[in-house]
Amino acid sequence: MNRRTVLELALGASAALVVGVGPQHTAHAADAGPRLYAFVPTGLGALSFQKLLAQAMPGTQVVVFGRHRDFDNALAEGPDGVLTLEPILRAKQLRPVVVGNNTSGSTEKYALISVGQAVEPADVTSVGAVDILGRQGMKEFVANLLGTSAKIEPVTKVEDLLPLLQLGSVDAVLAPERLVHALQAKSKLDLHTTRAPGAVGLPALSVMTAAGTVLARDVKRLGPQVCEEMGVTRWD
Amino acid sequence: MGLRLKHGLVAMVTSVALCLGCAAKRASTITFVPRSGTASRSTSKSKSADSRTILVVMSTQLSAERVWVGMKGELSSDFDLAAVRFDDEATISAMSDAIHRTAPACIVLMNNSNARLYARYQHALPEGTQFPPAVIVMTSFLQDTVKSIKNATGISYEVPGAVQFVKVRSMIDAPVRKVGVVYRRPFEPFVSEQRRLALREGIDLVGREVSLDPSQNEVSTALKSLVERDGVDALWVSNDEALLSQRMLSSVWLSSSNPRHRMPVIVGEPNLLTKEHPVGTFAIMPDDVALGIQTANLIFDVADEGWKIGERELSLPISIKTVVDADEVRQKFVFKEGALDGVEKMSR
């Protein structure tokens, strides 16, 4: 096996870890605490967010998913709880037991970010967004958020929204307003923002087994750093 | 008229040869992934396919497998999938066999060799033959390749320079305002387009053109001009095989006289960061799994439009993977906070 092959295998293994199909995903010792599956797009990479969340929840087997499809498939494994955005829980018909809040309630505002000039939501014909609900689900999600239908360019992570603007692939991209500053700091494009008419439910916890009931307490005790990554200031 | 008759006869003979080839050679193994479930089966038997089959013609490389993983996850609930793995020695009859056995609504071609093979397959068939839409990925400089294939579109394999430069700029506490690139003459349109995109991000891409078959001295001189005369802050190494031959690597890129050591050097392959080939400081390439997902979305779009390619422009890869030798980079630059988040780290 040559050096390149070793490196490629390493990269592949690392990618598997990010999407939650690596070794930590299969090691489910009965005494290792409840399993929490989380899918919350943040400004961090999935692996970094997993480290942060796992450190904040010792005694819990935390698996963070970087992509909607992997999270969707893994739900069939029956985790003890899931932590994800409220629209995803709703689409899966899962009941939230702990709901994230910010200073204005349990939803957050999104911005339409465009290059050159601000766009009117009703005039947007193509929009980039992180895929949280799959092809059909995203059509409804974006239509609810913008009040109009637009062609969606789905991406797998927040970081990939900027290339859509750099390459002129879309009229605008959708992101939580709290992430706009980070995007502007990274780019020298002439970026403009417009508030989207709708709002998106913040992350919430759904408990799926009896063993998962302790997760409600643990999520409510999460520290400010990990909460901030999710746009949450308080859990109810 | 005579010429047309001659072409017709050649096409007819070729078609017969293709059919005979199908029968004579051992059929390639096709992996079928049924639409509804995750169960897959490998078979070499014929399959009666319907119009919802996507045929994926791929190589056996790990990167192709990762693209296949991303694509399969998105498409398998809506389409029947069939994957066939060809090496560089695959024949037109093997391609023909795979197509006949799957009757695909759409064909995905991964890698240069499979795109070339499919082009030869098309050219071997009579004028006027209708072909299903083809989506080409993982192919170098696709804008040229796609011209030789009918009813085709795809996603370029070159990560746009602007995306790469901004990534590096976001990682290190050093200016990335002027980036230099050495390129061969045929790549001038590509470099021009990259320059336009980079300017939007406030980055000046300076190119030094070399001839079609440049000498080592020519490339070396161009490189020195970029650094010493143009004063670039960073270098971008084009994924052009002619500029990265073993000869060029040893006598230009790895030569002690190469002035690259003082600045970030962006390459498109992680093996150009290794101890044996320490050409670059950052390797930036498409994220293969995300590329598979992007390919799947492109196929959904083509399907929504009645399997028509039309005047669709080629897409660009959106999601990138970055590899750095963090220890090496730390010796020369200061990383910004969070710079290594989501970045693959390797050590020489």
Chai-1 contact restraints between the chains, C-beta under 6 A:
chainA,res_idxA,chainB,res_idxB,connection_type,confidence,min_distance_angstrom,max_distance_angstrom,comment,restraint_id
A,R3,B,T274,contact,1.0,0.0,6.0,A-B,restraint_1
A,R4,B,N271,contact,1.0,0.0,6.0,A-B,restraint_2
A,L7,B,P270,contact,1.0,0.0,6.0,A-B,restraint_3
A,E8,B,L62,contact,1.0,0.0,6.0,A-B,restraint_4
A,L11,B,E344,contact,1.0,0.0,6.0,A-B,restraint_5
A,L44,B,D341,contact,1.0,0.0,6.0,A-B,restraint_6
A,G45,B,D341,contact,1.0,0.0,6.0,A-B,restraint_7
A,G45,B,G342,contact,1.0,0.0,6.0,A-B,restraint_8
A,S48,B,D341,contact,1.0,0.0,6.0,A-B,restraint_9
A,R69,B,G73,contact,1.0,0.0,6.0,A-B,restraint_10
A,V155,B,I318,contact,1.0,0.0,6.0,A-B,restraint_11
A,T156,B,A290,contact,1.0,0.0,6.0,A-B,restraint_12
A,D160,B,I318,contact,1.0,0.0,6.0,A-B,restraint_13
A,D160,B,S319,contact,1.0,0.0,6.0,A-B,restraint_14
A,P163,B,V163,contact,1.0,0.0,6.0,A-B,restraint_15
A,P163,B,I318,contact,1.0,0.0,6.0,A-B,restraint_16
A,Q166,B,A162,contact,1.0,0.0,6.0,A-B,restraint_17
A,Q166,B,V163,contact,1.0,0.0,6.0,A-B,restraint_18
A,L167,B,L316,contact,1.0,0.0,6.0,A-B,restraint_19
A,K186,B,S170,contact,1.0,0.0,6.0,A-B,restraint_20
A,K188,B,E201,contact,1.0,0.0,6.0,A-B,restraint_21
A,K188,B,G202,contact,1.0,0.0,6.0,A-B,restraint_22
A,L189,B,R200,contact,1.0,0.0,6.0,A-B,restraint_23
